[in-house]
């Protein structure tokens, strides 16, 4: 990514993905002490990898869900589905709408 280029995107976690992160990050003895590590390992690292490999681009919406078969989070992106502009704090021009529609699953290679 070139210097000065922003990577604005939106992500949302399903309730089952949030429950998975809570299950992985809490235990009876230590409480939520490991929650930060769970979020970093299962959410932040894979998202970072997707950004670094340009699988997530400007304006994408990433939905995070749990795959119950593999017990891993899976990431689905909607290309240009976010209402994000480089000047995100400015009011949009009248009639401006982002391109939306195309969706695909993306997989992080972080283990």
C-alpha positions as protocol buffer text, in pm:
chain_id: "A"
residue {
  index: 1
  type: UNK
  ca { x: 0 y: 0 z: 0 }
}
residue {
  index: 2
  type: UNK
  ca { x: 139 y: 340 z: -96 }
}
residue {
  index: 3
  type: UNK
  ca { x: 204 y: 598 z: 177 }
}
residue {
  index: 4
  type: UNK
  ca { x: -95 y: 819 z: 239 }
}
residue {
  index: 5
  type: UNK
  ca { x: -347 y: 572 z: 99 }
}
residue {
  index: 6
  type: UNK
  ca { x: -619 y: 494 z: 352 }
}
residue {
  index: 7
  type: UNK
  ca { x: -775 y: 153 z: 405 }
}
residue {
  index: 8
  type: UNK
  ca { x: -1119 y: 246 z: 538 }
}
residue {
  index: 9
  type: UNK
  ca { x: -1345 y: -57 z: 569 }
}
residue {
  index: 10
  type: UNK
  ca { x: -1625 y: -171 z: 800 }
}
residue {
  index: 11
  type: UNK
  ca { x: -1647 y: -499 z: 986 }
}
residue {
  index: 12
  type: UNK
  ca { x: -1929 y: -653 z: 1184 }
}
residue {
  index: 13
  type: UNK
  ca { x: -1934 y: -965 z: 1401 }
}
residue {
  index: 14
  type: UNK
  ca { x: -2234 y: -1194 z: 1416 }
}
residue {
  index: 15
  type: UNK
  ca { x: -2364 y: -1277 z: 1763 }
}
residue {
  index: 16
  type: UNK
  ca { x: -2228 y: -1632 z: 1725 }
}
residue {
  index: 17
  type: UNK
  ca { x: -1881 y: -1490 z: 1643 }
}
residue {
  index: 18
  type: UNK
  ca { x: -1896 y: -1267 z: 1955 }
}
residue {
  index: 19
  type: UNK
  ca { x: -2002 y: -1569 z: 2163 }
}
residue {
  index: 20
  type: UNK
  ca { x: -1711 y: -1767 z: 2020 }
}
residue {
  index: 21
  type: UNK
  ca { x: -1464 y: -1491 z: 2115 }
}
residue {
  index: 22
  type: UNK
  ca { x: -1609 y: -1477 z: 2467 }
}
residue {
  index: 23
  type: UNK
  ca { x: -1587 y: -1856 z: 2505 }
}
residue {
  index: 24
  type: UNK
  ca { x: -1226 y: -1858 z: 2385 }
}
residue {
  index: 25
  type: UNK
  ca { x: -1129 y: -1559 z: 2599 }
}
residue {
  index: 26
  type: UNK
  ca { x: -1285 y: -1642 z: 2936 }
}
residue {
  index: 27
  type: UNK
  ca { x: -1245 y: -1919 z: 3189 }
}
residue {
  index: 28
  type: UNK
  ca { x: -1381 y: -1995 z: 3534 }
}
residue {
  index: 29
  type: UNK
  ca { x: -1053 y: -1935 z: 3715 }
}
residue {
  index: 30
  type: UNK
  ca { x: -921 y: -1619 z: 3547 }
}
residue {
  index: 31
  type: UNK
  ca { x: -1240 y: -1458 z: 3411 }
}
residue {
  index: 32
  type: UNK
  ca { x: -1189 y: -1243 z: 3100 }
}
residue {
  index: 33
  type: UNK
  ca { x: -813 y: -1205 z: 3146 }
}
residue {
  index: 34
  type: UNK
  ca { x: -742 y: -1381 z: 2815 }
}
residue {
  index: 35
  type: UNK
  ca { x: -1013 y: -1202 z: 2617 }
}
residue {
  index: 36
  type: UNK
  ca { x: -770 y: -954 z: 2461 }
}
residue {
  index: 37
  type: UNK
  ca { x: -548 y: -1240 z: 2340 }
}
residue {
  index: 38
  type: UNK
  ca { x: -849 y: -1424 z: 2200 }
}
residue {
  index: 39
  type: UNK
  ca { x: -960 y: -1116 z: 2005 }
}
residue {
  index: 40
  type: UNK
  ca { x: -608 y: -1055 z: 1875 }
}
residue {
  index: 41
  type: UNK
  ca { x: -555 y: -1419 z: 1772 }
}
residue {
  index: 42
  type: UNK
  ca { x: -895 y: -1486 z: 1613 }
}
residue {
  index: 43
  type: UNK
  ca { x: -997 y: -1141 z: 1485 }
}
residue {
  index: 44
  type: UNK
  ca { x: -720 y: -880 z: 1466 }
}
residue {
  index: 45
  type: UNK
  ca { x: -444 y: -1100 z: 1320 }
}
residue {
  index: 46
  type: UNK
  ca { x: -662 y: -1246 z: 1042 }
}
residue {
  index: 47
  type: UNK
  ca { x: -799 y: -900 z: 954 }
}
residue {
  index: 48
  type: UNK
  ca { x: -442 y: -764 z: 947 }
}
residue {
  index: 49
  type: UNK
  ca { x: -338 y: -1043 z: 713 }
}
residue {
  index: 50
  type: UNK
  ca { x: -633 y: -974 z: 483 }
}
residue {
  index: 51
  type: UNK
  ca { x: -539 y: -605 z: 474 }
}
residue {
  index: 52
  type: UNK
  ca { x: -171 y: -677 z: 415 }
}
residue {
  index: 53
  type: UNK
  ca { x: -251 y: -903 z: 120 }
}
residue {
  index: 54
  type: UNK
  ca { x: -501 y: -652 z: -25 }
}
residue {
  index: 55
  type: UNK
  ca { x: -792 y: -894 z: 9 }
}
residue {
  index: 56
  type: UNK
  ca { x: -981 y: -618 z: 189 }
}
residue {
  index: 57
  type: UNK
  ca { x: -990 y: -285 z: 11 }
}
residue {
  index: 58
  type: UNK
  ca { x: -1128 y: 63 z: 52 }
}
residue {
  index: 59
  type: UNK
  ca { x: -1504 y: 60 z: 116 }
}
residue {
  index: 60
  type: UNK
  ca { x: -1548 y: -314 z: 174 }
}
residue {
  index: 61
  type: UNK
  ca { x: -1781 y: -450 z: 443 }
}
residue {
  index: 62
  type: UNK
  ca { x: -1643 y: -757 z: 621 }
}
residue {
  index: 63
  type: UNK
  ca { x: -1886 y: -980 z: 811 }
}
residue {
  index: 64
  type: UNK
  ca { x: -1733 y: -1221 z: 1063 }
}
residue {
  index: 65
  type: UNK
  ca { x: -1915 y: -1544 z: 1141 }
}
residue {
  index: 66
  type: UNK
  ca { x: -1826 y: -1869 z: 1313 }
}
residue {
  index: 67
  type: UNK
  ca { x: -1776 y: -2192 z: 1121 }
}
residue {
  index: 68
  type: UNK
  ca { x: -1905 y: -2451 z: 1369 }
}
residue {
  index: 69
  type: UNK
  ca { x: -1743 y: -2738 z: 1179 }
}
residue {
  index: 70
  type: UNK
  ca { x: -1388 y: -2601 z: 1207 }
}
residue {
  index: 71
  type: UNK
  ca { x: -1445 y: -2384 z: 1518 }
}
residue {
  index: 72
  type: UNK
  ca { x: -1282 y: -2091 z: 1341 }
}
residue {
  index: 73
  type: UNK
  ca { x: -1403 y: -1749 z: 1241 }
}
residue {
  index: 74
  type: UNK
  ca { x: -1474 y: -1695 z: 874 }
}
residue {
  index: 75
  type: UNK
  ca { x: -1472 y: -1362 z: 696 }
}
residue {
  index: 76
  type: UNK
  ca { x: -1712 y: -1261 z: 420 }
}
residue {
  index: 77
  type: UNK
  ca { x: -1665 y: -936 z: 236 }
}
residue {
  index: 78
  type: UNK
  ca { x: -1906 y: -727 z: 37 }
}
residue {
  index: 79
  type: UNK
  ca { x: -1704 y: -533 z: -216 }
}
residue {
  index: 80
  type: UNK
  ca { x: -1754 y: -156 z: -182 }
}
residue {
  index: 81
  type: UNK
  ca { x: -2054 y: -216 z: 44 }
}
residue {
  index: 82
  type: UNK
  ca { x: -1963 y: 48 z: 302 }
}
residue {
  index: 83
  type: UNK
  ca { x: -2066 y: 409 z: 293 }
}
residue {
  index: 84
  type: UNK
  ca { x: -1706 y: 520 z: 332 }
}
residue {
  index: 85
  type: UNK
  ca { x: -1532 y: 800 z: 147 }
}
residue {
  index: 86
  type: UNK
  ca { x: -1176 y: 930 z: 177 }
}
residue {
  index: 87
  type: UNK
  ca { x: -1326 y: 1249 z: 319 }
}
residue {
  index: 88
  type: UNK
  ca { x: -1537 y: 1045 z: 563 }
}
residue {
  index: 89
  type: UNK
  ca { x: -1620 y: 1344 z: 782 }
}
residue {
  index: 90
  type: UNK
  ca { x: -1765 y: 1548 z: 496 }
}
residue {
  index: 91
  type: UNK
  ca { x: -2128 y: 1528 z: 392 }
}
residue {
  index: 92
  type: UNK
  ca { x: -2178 y: 1317 z: 79 }
}
residue {
  index: 93
  type: UNK
  ca { x: -2265 y: 1485 z: -247 }
}
residue {
  index: 94
  type: UNK
  ca { x: -2634 y: 1469 z: -341 }
}
residue {
  index: 95
  type: UNK
  ca { x: -2708 y: 1148 z: -527 }
}
residue {
  index: 96
  type: UNK
  ca { x: -2376 y: 984 z: -430 }
}
residue {
  index: 97
  type: UNK
  ca { x: -2405 y: 612 z: -361 }
}
residue {
  index: 98
  type: UNK
  ca { x: -2127 y: 354 z: -337 }
}
residue {
  index: 99
  type: UNK
  ca { x: -2101 y: 55 z: -566 }
}
residue {
  index: 100
  type: UNK
  ca { x: -2240 y: -250 z: -386 }
}
residue {
  index: 101
  type: UNK
  ca { x: -2345 y: -603 z: -441 }
}
residue {
  index: 102
  type: UNK
  ca { x: -2057 y: -843 z: -503 }
}
residue {
  index: 103
  type: UNK
  ca { x: -1979 y: -1068 z: -208 }
}
residue {
  index: 104
  type: UNK
  ca { x: -1713 y: -1330 z: -157 }
}
residue {
  index: 105
  type: UNK
  ca { x: -1553 y: -1532 z: 122 }
}
residue {
  index: 106
  type: UNK
  ca { x: -1197 y: -1442 z: 206 }
}
residue {
  index: 107
  type: UNK
  ca { x: -970 y: -1659 z: 418 }
}
residue {
  index: 108
  type: UNK
  ca { x: -685 y: -1540 z: 632 }
}
residue {
  index: 109
  type: UNK
  ca { x: -368 y: -1747 z: 618 }
}
residue {
  index: 110
  type: UNK
  ca { x: -280 y: -1673 z: 981 }
}
residue {
  index: 111
  type: UNK
  ca { x: -263 y: -1989 z: 1190 }
}
